[in-house]
Amino acid sequence: DAGVTQSPTHLIKTRGQHVTLRCSPISGHKSVSWYQQVLGQGPQFIFQYYEKEERGRGNFPDRFSARQFPNYSSELNVNALLLGDSALYLCASSRLLSNQPQHFGDGTRLSIL
Amino acid sequence: LAKTTQPISMDSYEGQEVNITCSHNNIATNDYITWYQQFPSQGPRFIIQGYKTKVTNEVASLFIPADRKSSTLSLPRVSLSDTAVYYCLVGDRAAGNKLTFGGGTRVLVKP
């Protein structure tokens, strides 16, 4: 079975632009979470979706938004990009909502110039 | 969520056993302890999870004392490919999928 897939793998944007990152969970997984990992730090929780509903939100500004589709795939949108948004964006999926071990994709490396 | 404290880095040699201790003094009754491994430019990978005493799987063992205020991840006979960052997380399994990562422990395995 395919693991969690994320696209694109790398992306370069300039300040003020917006970006959409995509995630396909493992087949049968209904929960998707998004994390931001700045170089040298651990991942920080951004959003959690389950059955197309937002179930958790981390301490990120309103420029960050997300959604989950009927096929359980998900998009993370970031508006008005800042230099500080440069990071590895990770998507994780799990079968249920509970805090079972999550399966991570290899992320999208976003660079802001 | 209980805060965790783990060493910033550790060095080891091929074939040795590596033990990483994580402190979680404020762990709650419903909290589980989970360890993830992360290689550069990859997402974290689940290693092991436990609640008390000892848990062992094909890649690691997790030792949890009776007071559960700390835990130790043991990697037997490490190889160069075990060089990675290891994260200790503590949380309620029923509280949703929000994972709180600390800074992790950078393990360097030398030849």
Backbone of each chain as ProteinMPNN parsed JSONL, in Angstrom:
{"seq_chain_A": "DAGVTQSPTHLIKTRGQHVTLRCSPISGHKSVSWYQQVLGQGPQFIFQYYEKEERGRGNFPDRFSARQFPNYSSELNVNALLLGDSALYLCASSRLLSNQPQHFGDGTRLSIL", "coords_chain_A": {"N_chain_A": [[0.847, -1.206, 0.0], [0.411, 2.272, -0.727], [2.145, 4.917, 0.926], [1.684, 7.934, 2.86], [1.27, 10.572, 0.684], [2.67, 13.55, -0.573], [2.408, 16.672, -2.267], [3.579, 19.655, -3.918], [7.009, 18.347, -3.866], [9.008, 20.154, -3.491], [9.041, 23.732, -3.323], [9.188, 27.06, -4.409], [8.54, 30.308, -3.433], [7.615, 33.811, -3.405], [7.613, 36.586, -1.106], [4.391, 37.544, 0.076], [2.94, 36.102, -1.772], [0.604, 33.344, -2.331], [0.131, 29.911, -1.346], [-0.606, 26.485, -2.086], [-0.675, 23.388, -0.649], [-0.652, 19.855, -0.995], [-2.073, 16.722, 0.109], [-2.283, 13.236, 0.272], [-3.789, 10.781, 2.085], [-2.991, 7.597, 3.635], [-4.628, 4.779, 2.25], [-7.842, 4.227, 3.516], [-7.437, 5.651, 5.813], [-8.84, 8.175, 7.784], [-8.24, 10.463, 9.086], [-6.385, 13.434, 8.929], [-3.504, 15.325, 9.518], [-1.675, 18.384, 9.78], [1.643, 19.674, 9.879], [4.213, 22.024, 10.699], [7.624, 22.281, 10.13], [10.339, 23.901, 11.079], [13.724, 24.467, 10.193], [15.951, 22.61, 12.135], [14.3, 22.334, 14.308], [11.612, 20.636, 16.106], [8.61, 19.207, 14.631], [5.708, 21.321, 14.394], [2.363, 21.468, 15.351], [-0.311, 22.208, 13.137], [-2.957, 21.892, 11.932], [-5.758, 19.651, 12.305], [-7.777, 17.311, 10.7], [-10.748, 15.442, 10.449], [-12.958, 13.239, 8.997], [-13.697, 15.256, 7.224], [-14.054, 17.483, 8.785], [-12.769, 20.142, 10.767], [-10.821, 19.387, 13.516], [-8.941, 20.194, 15.226], [-6.687, 22.863, 16.01], [-3.631, 24.501, 15.745], [-1.333, 26.964, 17.127], [-1.314, 29.074, 14.985], [-1.374, 31.777, 12.587], [-4.298, 33.328, 10.981], [-3.728, 33.295, 8.335], [-3.151, 30.809, 7.585], [-4.879, 28.039, 6.381], [-7.008, 25.194, 5.908], [-8.416, 22.231, 4.377], [-10.443, 19.286, 4.057], [-11.195, 16.754, 1.794], [-13.966, 14.798, 0.307], [-12.747, 12.344, -0.378], [-10.889, 12.104, 1.534], [-8.424, 13.248, 1.137], [-6.301, 16.154, 1.493], [-5.82, 19.718, 1.665], [-3.505, 22.298, 2.335], [-3.497, 25.686, 2.797], [-1.717, 28.702, 2.473], [-1.687, 32.099, 2.904], [-0.474, 35.369, 1.852], [2.417, 35.121, 2.097], [5.226, 34.94, 4.275], [8.719, 35.502, 5.02], [9.343, 33.929, 7.182], [7.749, 31.732, 6.89], [9.055, 29.811, 5.576], [9.79, 26.473, 5.482], [9.586, 22.928, 6.272], [6.743, 21.285, 5.383], [4.642, 19.045, 6.792], [2.51, 16.27, 6.372], [0.305, 14.111, 8.048], [-1.297, 10.982, 8.549], [-3.922, 9.027, 10.026], [-5.87, 6.173, 11.032], [-8.033, 6.574, 12.708], [-9.572, 9.074, 14.894], [-8.389, 9.199, 17.34], [-5.348, 9.415, 19.28], [-3.532, 7.612, 17.918], [-0.571, 5.976, 16.677], [0.808, 7.991, 14.144], [1.129, 8.257, 10.581], [3.521, 9.659, 8.626], [4.028, 11.759, 5.752], [6.719, 12.642, 3.474], [6.875, 15.313, 3.26], [6.588, 18.787, 2.12], [8.927, 20.948, 0.928], [9.105, 24.237, 1.511], [10.212, 27.26, 0.29], [10.724, 30.634, 0.867], [11.332, 33.554, -0.846]], "CA_chain_A": [[0.0, 0.0, 0.0], [1.158, 3.515, -0.768], [2.137, 5.686, 2.157], [1.166, 9.284, 2.725], [1.954, 11.27, -0.402], [2.512, 14.995, -0.545], [2.878, 17.359, -3.466], [4.83, 19.201, -4.529], [8.062, 18.026, -2.902], [9.712, 21.414, -3.253], [8.324, 24.881, -3.865], [9.791, 28.364, -4.11], [7.595, 31.406, -3.576], [8.102, 35.098, -2.912], [6.783, 37.18, -0.062], [3.104, 38.067, -0.348], [2.197, 35.142, -2.58], [-0.076, 32.303, -1.585], [0.552, 28.575, -1.731], [-1.48, 25.362, -1.749], [0.037, 22.124, -0.518], [-1.611, 18.764, -1.069], [-1.735, 15.517, 0.854], [-3.153, 12.079, 0.12], [-3.508, 9.876, 3.204], [-2.981, 6.16, 3.372], [-5.969, 4.295, 1.976], [-8.552, 3.798, 4.714], [-7.222, 6.611, 6.898], [-9.807, 9.256, 7.701], [-7.724, 11.635, 9.791], [-5.191, 14.064, 8.36], [-2.982, 16.44, 10.305], [-0.606, 19.147, 9.139], [2.674, 20.165, 10.781], [5.273, 22.846, 10.138], [8.906, 22.011, 10.772], [11.409, 24.83, 10.767], [15.026, 23.804, 10.253], [16.559, 22.469, 13.455], [13.287, 22.204, 15.36], [10.629, 19.58, 15.932], [7.375, 19.624, 13.941], [4.698, 22.033, 15.167], [1.02, 21.146, 14.893], [-1.064, 23.303, 12.522], [-4.368, 21.539, 11.808], [-6.179, 18.264, 12.255], [-9.084, 17.108, 10.094], [-11.305, 14.09, 10.52], [-14.257, 13.19, 8.335], [-13.91, 16.546, 6.537], [-14.267, 18.554, 9.754], [-11.608, 20.549, 11.551], [-10.911, 18.856, 14.868], [-7.897, 20.79, 16.056], [-5.942, 23.94, 15.37], [-2.483, 24.945, 16.531], [-1.154, 28.396, 17.3], [-0.872, 29.663, 13.73], [-2.266, 32.888, 12.193], [-5.409, 33.021, 10.079], [-3.225, 33.136, 6.959], [-3.105, 29.365, 7.368], [-6.187, 27.39, 6.357], [-6.944, 23.844, 5.334], [-9.686, 21.561, 4.193], [-10.357, 17.877, 3.73], [-12.159, 16.426, 0.751], [-14.682, 13.539, 0.552], [-11.863, 11.181, -0.502], [-10.0, 12.241, 2.701], [-7.224, 14.024, 0.846], [-6.365, 17.44, 2.178], [-5.021, 20.841, 1.185], [-3.104, 23.349, 3.273], [-3.324, 26.95, 2.103], [-1.082, 29.77, 3.232], [-1.776, 33.365, 2.188], [0.429, 36.456, 2.247], [3.591, 34.422, 2.608], [6.312, 35.672, 4.928], [9.978, 34.77, 5.001], [9.315, 32.964, 8.277], [6.956, 30.547, 6.532], [9.959, 28.826, 4.979], [9.822, 25.309, 6.369], [9.108, 21.658, 5.743], [5.353, 21.1, 5.787], [4.398, 17.607, 6.889], [1.148, 15.766, 6.499], [0.259, 12.811, 8.713], [-2.63, 10.4, 8.561], [-4.183, 7.867, 10.883], [-7.161, 5.584, 10.695], [-9.084, 7.132, 13.556], [-9.318, 10.38, 15.458], [-7.597, 9.099, 18.561], [-3.919, 9.659, 19.108], [-2.765, 6.424, 17.564], [0.618, 6.351, 15.886], [0.493, 8.595, 12.868], [2.009, 7.972, 9.465], [3.888, 10.925, 8.016], [4.641, 11.868, 4.442], [8.066, 13.221, 3.529], [6.759, 16.754, 3.335], [6.841, 19.754, 1.058], [9.91, 21.962, 1.355], [8.679, 25.546, 1.004], [11.213, 28.32, 0.465], [10.187, 31.958, 0.561], [12.421, 34.481, -1.186]], "C_chain_A": [[0.873, 1.243, 0.0], [1.057, 4.202, 0.59], [1.478, 7.028, 1.928], [1.962, 10.004, 1.639], [1.644, 12.758, -0.353], [3.061, 15.595, -1.838], [2.695, 18.867, -3.308], [5.866, 18.857, -3.459], [8.854, 19.276, -2.537], [8.942, 22.55, -3.92], [9.053, 26.149, -3.455], [8.774, 29.446, -4.401], [8.275, 32.698, -3.117], [7.128, 35.652, -1.886], [5.485, 37.748, -0.646], [2.286, 37.11, -1.197], [1.425, 34.185, -1.684], [0.357, 30.946, -2.138], [-0.49, 27.545, -1.291], [-0.66, 24.086, -1.756], [-0.997, 21.002, -0.422], [-1.113, 17.49, -0.387], [-2.768, 14.429, 0.558], [-2.828, 11.096, 1.234], [-3.417, 8.427, 2.741], [-4.432, 5.709, 3.181], [-6.62, 3.77, 3.251], [-8.366, 4.719, 5.904], [-8.142, 7.814, 6.708], [-9.322, 10.548, 8.362], [-6.446, 12.124, 9.136], [-4.788, 15.233, 9.244], [-1.848, 17.096, 9.542], [0.341, 19.679, 10.209], [3.653, 21.037, 9.995], [6.564, 22.546, 10.877], [9.96, 22.97, 10.236], [12.741, 24.123, 10.986], [15.597, 23.793, 11.666], [15.586, 22.323, 14.608], [12.372, 21.017, 15.092], [9.397, 20.098, 15.21], [6.401, 20.309, 14.899], [3.327, 21.813, 14.535], [0.309, 22.367, 14.332], [-2.554, 23.003, 12.545], [-4.544, 20.026, 11.908], [-7.579, 18.219, 11.657], [-9.479, 15.644, 10.216], [-12.696, 14.114, 9.938], [-14.669, 14.58, 7.816], [-14.178, 17.703, 7.505], [-12.972, 18.876, 10.492], [-11.786, 20.091, 12.987], [-9.824, 19.422, 15.802], [-7.139, 21.836, 15.271], [-4.814, 24.355, 16.302], [-2.4, 26.46, 16.551], [-0.538, 29.021, 16.047], [-1.852, 30.747, 13.314], [-3.316, 32.446, 11.185], [-4.971, 32.926, 8.622], [-3.16, 31.652, 6.576], [-4.535, 28.82, 7.401], [-6.023, 26.025, 5.706], [-8.35, 23.33, 5.107], [-9.42, 20.106, 3.844], [-11.492, 17.539, 2.784], [-12.854, 15.09, 1.052], [-13.807, 12.297, 0.419], [-10.771, 11.202, 0.575], [-8.666, 12.895, 2.386], [-7.4, 15.418, 1.438], [-5.477, 18.466, 1.483], [-4.715, 21.776, 2.34], [-2.842, 24.604, 2.444], [-2.667, 27.972, 3.03], [-1.099, 31.022, 2.367], [-0.726, 34.351, 2.69], [1.719, 35.909, 2.862], [4.641, 35.372, 3.164], [7.588, 34.835, 4.852], [9.98, 33.667, 6.06], [8.472, 31.737, 8.002], [7.812, 29.492, 5.841], [10.132, 27.663, 5.944], [9.486, 24.054, 5.582], [7.696, 21.46, 6.272], [5.016, 19.609, 5.666], [2.921, 17.313, 7.036], [1.223, 14.39, 7.15], [-1.161, 12.279, 8.688], [-2.721, 9.256, 9.561], [-5.601, 7.404, 10.609], [-8.307, 6.265, 11.442], [-8.667, 8.485, 14.105], [-8.395, 10.309, 16.659], [-6.117, 9.166, 18.25], [-3.136, 8.373, 18.915], [-1.526, 6.858, 16.801], [0.227, 6.87, 14.514], [1.556, 8.25, 11.838], [2.263, 9.28, 8.721], [4.339, 10.756, 6.571], [6.011, 12.503, 4.587], [8.052, 14.736, 3.354], [6.95, 17.515, 2.043], [7.806, 20.789, 1.604], [9.544, 23.274, 0.698], [9.752, 26.576, 1.322], [10.613, 29.633, 0.014], [11.355, 32.909, 0.315], [12.001, 35.919, -0.95]], "O_chain_A": [[1.929, 1.279, 0.632], [0.055, 4.096, 1.298], [0.796, 7.235, 0.924], [3.192, 10.036, 1.683], [0.506, 13.167, -0.121], [4.03, 15.104, -2.418], [1.762, 19.312, -2.64], [5.617, 19.059, -2.27], [9.31, 19.426, -1.404], [8.283, 22.358, -4.942], [9.48, 26.297, -2.31], [8.209, 29.497, -5.493], [9.354, 32.678, -2.525], [5.972, 35.237, -1.813], [5.484, 38.353, -1.718], [1.074, 37.279, -1.332], [1.56, 34.201, -0.461], [0.88, 30.849, -3.249], [-1.159, 27.709, -0.272], [-0.028, 23.748, -2.756], [-2.07, 21.176, 0.155], [0.086, 17.221, -0.317], [-3.973, 14.677, 0.592], [-1.696, 10.621, 1.319], [-3.732, 8.097, 1.598], [-5.341, 6.191, 3.857], [-6.029, 2.97, 3.976], [-9.068, 4.582, 6.906], [-8.215, 8.395, 5.624], [-9.939, 11.601, 8.204], [-5.546, 11.343, 8.827], [-5.627, 16.029, 9.664], [-1.15, 16.451, 8.759], [-0.084, 20.08, 11.292], [3.891, 20.824, 8.806], [6.598, 22.554, 12.107], [10.408, 22.86, 9.095], [12.861, 23.275, 11.871], [15.711, 24.836, 12.31], [16.0, 22.201, 15.761], [12.36, 20.463, 13.993], [9.162, 21.306, 15.179], [6.286, 19.927, 16.063], [3.163, 21.957, 13.323], [0.311, 23.432, 14.949], [-3.333, 23.769, 13.112], [-3.631, 19.245, 11.64], [-8.459, 18.984, 12.051], [-8.651, 14.74, 10.1], [-13.528, 14.926, 10.344], [-15.816, 15.006, 7.954], [-14.5, 18.805, 7.061], [-12.181, 17.984, 10.799], [-12.808, 20.386, 13.608], [-9.811, 19.152, 17.003], [-6.964, 21.733, 14.057], [-5.021, 24.538, 17.501], [-3.29, 27.151, 16.054], [0.619, 29.442, 16.057], [-3.035, 30.665, 13.642], [-3.244, 31.357, 10.616], [-5.756, 32.52, 7.765], [-3.118, 31.3, 5.397], [-5.299, 29.102, 8.324], [-5.024, 25.75, 5.041], [-9.332, 23.905, 5.574], [-8.332, 19.739, 3.399], [-12.621, 17.995, 2.965], [-12.415, 14.338, 1.922], [-14.1, 11.281, 1.05], [-9.836, 10.403, 0.527], [-7.849, 13.08, 3.288], [-8.499, 15.81, 1.831], [-4.51, 18.118, 0.805], [-5.555, 22.014, 3.209], [-2.053, 24.577, 1.5], [-3.014, 28.087, 4.206], [-0.596, 31.02, 1.244], [-0.17, 34.204, 3.778], [2.053, 36.211, 4.008], [4.906, 36.441, 2.615], [7.542, 33.622, 4.648], [10.554, 32.599, 5.85], [8.474, 30.795, 8.794], [7.333, 28.394, 5.555], [10.566, 27.844, 7.082], [9.15, 24.106, 4.399], [7.48, 21.467, 7.484], [5.098, 19.013, 4.593], [2.188, 18.017, 7.73], [2.11, 13.597, 6.833], [-2.119, 13.045, 8.794], [-1.725, 8.612, 9.891], [-6.417, 8.128, 10.039], [-9.386, 6.497, 10.897], [-7.574, 8.981, 13.831], [-7.689, 11.273, 16.956], [-5.693, 8.996, 17.107], [-2.197, 8.083, 19.656], [-1.449, 7.993, 16.33], [-0.584, 6.264, 13.812], [2.713, 7.99, 12.167], [1.328, 9.927, 8.248], [4.949, 9.75, 6.209], [6.421, 12.862, 5.691], [9.108, 15.367, 3.307], [7.401, 16.981, 1.029], [7.536, 21.43, 2.62], [9.653, 23.42, -0.52], [10.151, 26.741, 2.475], [10.063, 29.736, -1.082], [12.247, 33.052, 1.152], [12.788, 36.838, -1.181]]}, "seq_chain_B": "LAKTTQPISMDSYEGQEVNITCSHNNIATNDYITWYQQFPSQGPRFIIQGYKTKVTNEVASLFIPADRKSSTLSLPRVSLSDTAVYYCLVGDRAAGNKLTFGGGTRVLVKP", "coords_chain_B": {"N_chain_B": [[-0.844, 19.266, 27.977], [1.76, 17.058, 28.7], [5.081, 18.146, 29.292], [8.14, 17.317, 27.729], [11.535, 16.356, 28.299], [14.602, 15.829, 26.838], [17.938, 14.642, 26.042], [20.004, 16.777, 24.022], [21.783, 15.803, 22.113], [23.536, 12.753, 21.185], [26.32, 10.575, 20.925], [27.397, 7.557, 19.395], [28.723, 4.232, 18.669], [28.944, 1.928, 15.965], [27.223, -1.125, 16.461], [26.932, -0.839, 19.181], [24.737, -0.439, 22.047], [22.187, 1.933, 22.272], [20.836, 4.186, 24.512], [18.24, 6.329, 25.195], [17.043, 8.684, 27.317], [14.035, 10.103, 28.427], [12.471, 12.723, 30.116], [9.44, 13.241, 31.798], [7.864, 14.698, 33.877], [5.313, 15.622, 34.519], [3.431, 13.848, 33.594], [0.216, 12.609, 32.738], [-2.475, 10.53, 33.984], [-3.817, 9.259, 31.854], [-2.056, 9.408, 29.804], [0.023, 8.287, 27.123], [3.277, 7.14, 26.097], [5.244, 7.912, 23.394], [7.54, 7.255, 20.785], [9.281, 8.711, 18.064], [11.181, 8.54, 15.021], [13.337, 10.448, 12.979], [14.708, 11.058, 9.851], [16.923, 13.179, 7.931], [15.179, 15.45, 5.826], [12.936, 13.854, 5.665], [9.722, 12.604, 6.761], [8.702, 12.161, 10.23], [8.962, 8.902, 11.728], [7.091, 6.381, 13.225], [8.222, 4.657, 16.089], [7.86, 3.248, 18.592], [5.472, 2.629, 21.209], [4.212, 3.071, 24.521], [2.746, 2.369, 27.802], [3.277, 1.546, 30.469], [5.82, -0.204, 32.339], [7.544, -2.429, 30.338], [8.02, -2.38, 26.838], [8.495, -4.063, 23.821], [9.564, -4.213, 20.463], [10.337, -5.097, 17.052], [12.386, -3.341, 16.499], [13.121, -1.76, 18.686], [13.225, -1.158, 22.278], [11.196, -0.095, 24.995], [11.44, 1.301, 28.078], [9.698, 1.866, 31.016], [9.502, 3.267, 34.136], [7.888, 2.595, 37.318], [6.787, 4.983, 38.357], [6.395, 6.453, 36.119], [7.511, 8.876, 35.351], [9.584, 9.177, 33.703], [11.123, 7.814, 30.741], [12.83, 5.33, 28.816], [14.258, 4.894, 25.734], [15.537, 2.203, 24.024], [17.921, 1.239, 21.744], [19.065, -1.5, 20.217], [22.332, -2.636, 19.322], [23.247, -0.618, 17.292], [23.427, 0.718, 13.944], [25.078, 2.507, 11.251], [22.972, 3.576, 9.84], [21.102, 4.217, 11.712], [21.531, 6.729, 12.546], [19.978, 9.645, 13.325], [17.248, 11.87, 14.263], [15.586, 11.576, 17.32], [12.44, 11.591, 18.753], [10.613, 12.113, 21.723], [7.346, 11.772, 22.828], [4.48, 12.693, 24.716], [1.169, 11.967, 25.491], [-2.451, 11.928, 25.609], [-4.069, 9.183, 24.35], [-6.665, 9.296, 23.507], [-7.183, 11.868, 22.964], [-7.174, 13.035, 20.516], [-5.438, 13.876, 17.452], [-3.338, 15.623, 17.767], [-0.004, 16.091, 17.941], [2.649, 16.864, 20.076], [5.731, 17.905, 19.575], [9.012, 17.984, 20.904], [12.362, 19.209, 20.991], [13.868, 16.996, 20.342], [16.345, 14.298, 20.182], [19.481, 14.213, 18.815], [21.034, 11.61, 17.375], [24.13, 10.332, 16.658], [25.72, 7.895, 14.925], [28.772, 6.402, 14.826], [31.371, 4.96, 12.742]], "CA_chain_B": [[0.036, 18.214, 27.497], [2.967, 16.975, 29.501], [6.287, 18.567, 28.616], [9.189, 16.31, 27.765], [12.912, 16.824, 28.241], [15.512, 14.785, 26.413], [19.242, 15.219, 25.679], [20.044, 17.374, 22.691], [22.52, 14.934, 21.193], [24.276, 11.608, 21.721], [27.164, 9.878, 19.966], [27.591, 6.146, 19.675], [29.476, 3.515, 17.65], [28.251, 0.776, 15.395], [27.19, -2.331, 17.274], [26.637, -0.555, 20.577], [23.352, -0.174, 22.417], [21.943, 3.346, 22.56], [19.707, 4.418, 25.413], [17.861, 7.741, 25.253], [16.084, 8.878, 28.401], [13.148, 11.256, 28.306], [11.8, 13.075, 31.366], [8.072, 13.783, 31.663], [7.444, 14.719, 35.284], [3.891, 15.957, 34.678], [2.624, 12.928, 32.804], [-1.11, 12.372, 33.291], [-2.865, 9.121, 34.103], [-4.237, 8.707, 30.568], [-1.035, 9.663, 28.782], [0.927, 7.266, 26.614], [4.594, 7.623, 25.697], [5.49, 7.486, 22.02], [8.816, 7.696, 20.199], [9.387, 8.781, 16.618], [12.522, 8.687, 14.455], [13.275, 11.258, 11.779], [15.91, 11.256, 9.054], [16.879, 14.469, 7.228], [14.29, 15.599, 4.664], [11.866, 12.859, 5.685], [8.803, 12.761, 7.865], [8.938, 11.277, 11.375], [8.48, 7.526, 11.602], [6.754, 5.79, 14.512], [9.089, 3.572, 16.531], [7.306, 2.429, 19.656], [4.575, 3.322, 22.133], [3.953, 2.284, 25.712], [2.086, 3.025, 28.928], [4.05, 1.251, 31.666], [6.769, -1.327, 32.362], [8.44, -2.579, 29.188], [7.457, -2.738, 25.545], [9.555, -4.407, 22.872], [9.184, -4.622, 19.118], [11.461, -5.597, 16.258], [13.446, -2.348, 16.328], [13.485, -1.044, 19.907], [12.531, -1.443, 23.536], [10.83, 1.094, 25.754], [11.381, 1.006, 29.505], [8.962, 2.893, 31.751], [9.468, 2.907, 35.55], [6.561, 2.573, 37.942], [6.228, 6.33, 38.541], [6.146, 6.937, 34.749], [8.009, 10.236, 35.175], [10.619, 9.144, 32.673], [11.114, 6.598, 29.925], [14.092, 5.142, 28.113], [14.231, 4.184, 24.462], [16.76, 1.437, 23.846], [18.16, 0.764, 20.381], [20.125, -2.5, 20.336], [23.286, -2.844, 18.218], [22.946, 0.383, 16.266], [24.231, 0.789, 12.733], [25.2, 3.875, 10.745], [21.659, 4.01, 9.356], [20.287, 4.656, 12.856], [21.784, 8.156, 12.748], [18.697, 10.325, 13.104], [16.713, 12.581, 15.425], [14.587, 10.767, 18.007], [11.523, 12.431, 19.509], [9.773, 11.519, 22.759], [6.094, 12.496, 22.944], [3.571, 12.201, 25.744], [-0.17, 12.491, 25.279], [-3.617, 11.075, 25.795], [-4.391, 8.565, 23.058], [-8.03, 9.604, 23.114], [-7.335, 13.324, 22.91], [-7.039, 13.573, 19.181], [-4.194, 13.595, 16.761], [-2.34, 16.662, 17.924], [1.247, 15.633, 18.526], [3.514, 17.95, 20.501], [7.13, 17.503, 19.478], [10.052, 18.827, 21.479], [13.512, 19.388, 20.116], [14.418, 15.719, 19.949], [17.746, 13.938, 20.461], [20.223, 13.868, 17.606], [21.93, 10.479, 17.612], [25.133, 10.133, 15.613], [26.39, 6.607, 15.039], [30.063, 6.455, 14.137], [31.906, 3.642, 12.372]], "C_chain_B": [[1.324, 18.243, 28.306], [4.174, 17.376, 28.673], [7.328, 17.474, 28.759], [10.553, 16.972, 27.665], [13.8, 15.656, 27.876], [16.839, 15.431, 26.018], [19.224, 15.74, 24.247], [20.726, 16.457, 21.688], [23.228, 13.813, 21.934], [25.112, 11.022, 20.594], [27.3, 8.427, 20.379], [28.414, 5.53, 18.545], [28.663, 2.324, 17.172], [28.331, -0.426, 16.335], [26.881, -2.102, 18.738], [25.13, -0.399, 20.793], [23.225, 1.307, 22.767], [20.696, 3.469, 23.419], [19.442, 5.913, 25.515], [16.778, 7.871, 26.317], [15.322, 10.175, 28.22], [12.464, 11.483, 29.652], [10.437, 13.686, 31.076], [7.422, 13.769, 33.032], [5.954, 14.941, 35.467], [2.982, 15.04, 33.879], [1.31, 12.636, 33.51], [-1.462, 10.89, 33.227], [-3.178, 8.496, 32.745], [-3.188, 8.836, 29.465], [-0.254, 8.41, 28.416], [2.239, 7.933, 26.201], [4.915, 7.036, 24.331], [6.816, 8.051, 21.538], [8.737, 7.634, 18.677], [10.853, 8.983, 16.235], [12.398, 9.532, 13.191], [14.652, 11.39, 11.136], [15.799, 12.602, 8.341], [15.986, 14.415, 5.995], [13.253, 14.489, 4.552], [10.929, 13.157, 6.844], [9.141, 11.835, 9.017], [8.318, 9.899, 11.155], [8.259, 6.954, 12.987], [7.706, 4.649, 14.846], [8.357, 2.668, 17.511], [6.426, 3.272, 20.565], [4.319, 2.435, 23.339], [3.269, 3.081, 26.797], [2.858, 2.785, 30.234], [4.918, 0.02, 31.446], [7.606, -1.344, 31.088], [7.655, -2.993, 27.956], [8.612, -3.012, 24.596], [8.94, -4.738, 21.524], [10.452, -4.987, 18.345], [12.609, -4.601, 16.137], [13.92, -1.722, 17.632], [12.757, -1.601, 21.113], [12.276, -0.127, 24.249], [10.65, 0.683, 27.206], [10.724, 2.172, 30.234], [8.901, 2.476, 33.216], [8.07, 3.073, 36.122], [5.965, 3.977, 38.082], [5.945, 7.026, 37.209], [6.644, 8.358, 34.512], [9.169, 10.317, 34.187], [10.43, 7.878, 31.85], [12.439, 6.528, 29.18], [13.872, 4.321, 26.853], [15.564, 3.487, 24.293], [16.833, 0.898, 22.424], [19.321, -0.223, 20.438], [21.029, -2.527, 19.104], [23.032, -1.893, 17.051], [23.906, 0.263, 15.084], [24.265, 2.242, 12.266], [23.842, 4.437, 10.327], [20.71, 4.417, 10.484], [20.572, 6.101, 13.223], [20.549, 8.943, 12.356], [18.376, 11.18, 14.33], [15.578, 11.74, 16.003], [13.755, 11.662, 18.92], [10.722, 11.596, 20.5], [8.515, 12.38, 22.886], [5.233, 11.848, 24.016], [2.2, 12.803, 25.493], [-1.234, 11.443, 25.476], [-4.033, 10.497, 24.451], [-5.793, 8.907, 22.597], [-8.248, 11.086, 22.865], [-7.189, 13.889, 21.513], [-5.643, 13.418, 18.649], [-3.131, 14.666, 16.905], [-1.125, 16.091, 18.631], [2.095, 16.844, 18.864], [4.945, 17.452, 20.536], [8.009, 18.501, 20.218], [11.185, 18.947, 20.484], [14.165, 18.1, 19.654], [15.858, 15.516, 20.365], [18.403, 13.533, 19.155], [21.226, 12.777, 17.947], [22.842, 10.321, 16.41], [25.834, 8.811, 15.874], [27.65, 6.647, 14.183], [30.57, 5.06, 13.797], [32.934, 3.142, 13.378]], "O_chain_B": [[1.898, 19.302, 28.561], [4.291, 17.005, 27.505], [7.392, 16.79, 29.78], [10.708, 18.014, 27.029], [13.76, 14.61, 28.525], [16.88, 16.618, 25.697], [18.524, 15.214, 23.383], [20.291, 16.35, 20.542], [23.487, 13.901, 23.134], [24.671, 10.975, 19.445], [27.316, 8.106, 21.567], [28.762, 6.211, 17.58], [27.812, 1.794, 17.887], [29.376, -0.702, 16.925], [26.599, -3.052, 19.468], [24.361, -0.248, 19.844], [24.065, 1.859, 23.478], [19.64, 2.927, 23.093], [20.333, 6.678, 25.884], [15.725, 7.242, 26.224], [15.9, 11.213, 27.898], [11.941, 10.546, 30.255], [10.305, 14.548, 30.207], [6.55, 12.949, 33.317], [5.382, 14.497, 36.463], [1.868, 15.429, 33.527], [1.279, 12.439, 34.725], [-0.831, 10.11, 32.514], [-2.845, 7.335, 32.506], [-3.415, 8.419, 28.33], [0.084, 7.589, 29.27], [2.291, 9.144, 25.984], [4.865, 5.822, 24.135], [7.168, 9.189, 21.847], [8.223, 6.685, 18.086], [11.65, 9.517, 17.006], [11.459, 9.354, 12.415], [15.625, 11.779, 11.782], [14.693, 13.113, 8.164], [16.031, 13.46, 5.22], [12.749, 14.215, 3.463], [11.285, 13.867, 7.785], [9.804, 10.818, 8.81], [7.294, 9.756, 10.488], [9.145, 7.032, 13.838], [7.973, 3.784, 14.011], [8.247, 1.462, 17.289], [6.614, 4.484, 20.677], [4.219, 1.214, 23.218], [3.209, 4.309, 26.738], [3.067, 3.716, 31.012], [4.748, -0.704, 30.465], [8.302, -0.373, 30.792], [6.757, -3.833, 28.015], [9.595, -2.271, 24.576], [7.935, -5.444, 21.439], [11.516, -5.164, 18.939], [13.701, -4.978, 15.714], [15.031, -1.196, 17.68], [11.821, -2.392, 21.001], [13.043, 0.828, 24.12], [9.821, -0.168, 27.527], [11.141, 3.322, 30.09], [8.312, 1.441, 33.528], [7.183, 3.63, 35.474], [4.754, 4.143, 37.939], [5.316, 8.084, 37.187], [6.224, 8.99, 33.543], [9.666, 11.401, 33.881], [9.669, 6.986, 32.224], [13.086, 7.548, 28.944], [13.366, 3.2, 26.902], [16.614, 4.12, 24.408], [15.934, 0.198, 21.961], [20.456, 0.184, 20.684], [20.547, -2.448, 17.974], [22.648, -2.319, 15.961], [25.03, -0.222, 15.212], [23.571, 3.098, 12.814], [23.598, 5.638, 10.448], [19.617, 4.916, 10.216], [19.928, 6.648, 14.118], [20.123, 8.916, 11.201], [19.131, 11.207, 15.301], [14.717, 11.254, 15.27], [14.293, 12.394, 19.751], [10.22, 10.521, 20.17], [8.617, 13.598, 23.036], [5.25, 10.632, 24.204], [2.077, 14.013, 25.303], [-0.964, 10.243, 25.506], [-4.318, 11.244, 23.515], [-6.085, 8.817, 21.405], [-9.368, 11.514, 22.586], [-7.091, 15.104, 21.344], [-4.764, 12.887, 19.327], [-2.111, 14.611, 16.217], [-1.209, 15.66, 19.781], [2.249, 17.749, 18.043], [5.326, 16.677, 21.413], [7.778, 19.709, 20.166], [10.986, 18.802, 19.278], [14.927, 18.098, 18.688], [16.515, 16.442, 20.841], [17.939, 12.62, 18.471], [22.157, 13.0, 18.72], [22.376, 10.191, 15.278], [26.464, 8.627, 16.915], [27.597, 6.893, 12.978], [30.242, 4.091, 14.482], [33.479, 2.051, 13.213]]}, "name": "protein", "num_of_chains": 2, "seq": "DAGVTQSPTHLIKTRGQHVTLRCSPISGHKSVSWYQQVLGQGPQFIFQYYEKEERGRGNFPDRFSARQFPNYSSELNVNALLLGDSALYLCASSRLLSNQPQHFGDGTRLSILLAKTTQPISMDSYEGQEVNITCSHNNIATNDYITWYQQFPSQGPRFIIQGYKTKVTNEVASLFIPADRKSSTLSLPRVSLSDTAVYYCLVGDRAAGNKLTFGGGTRVLVKP"}
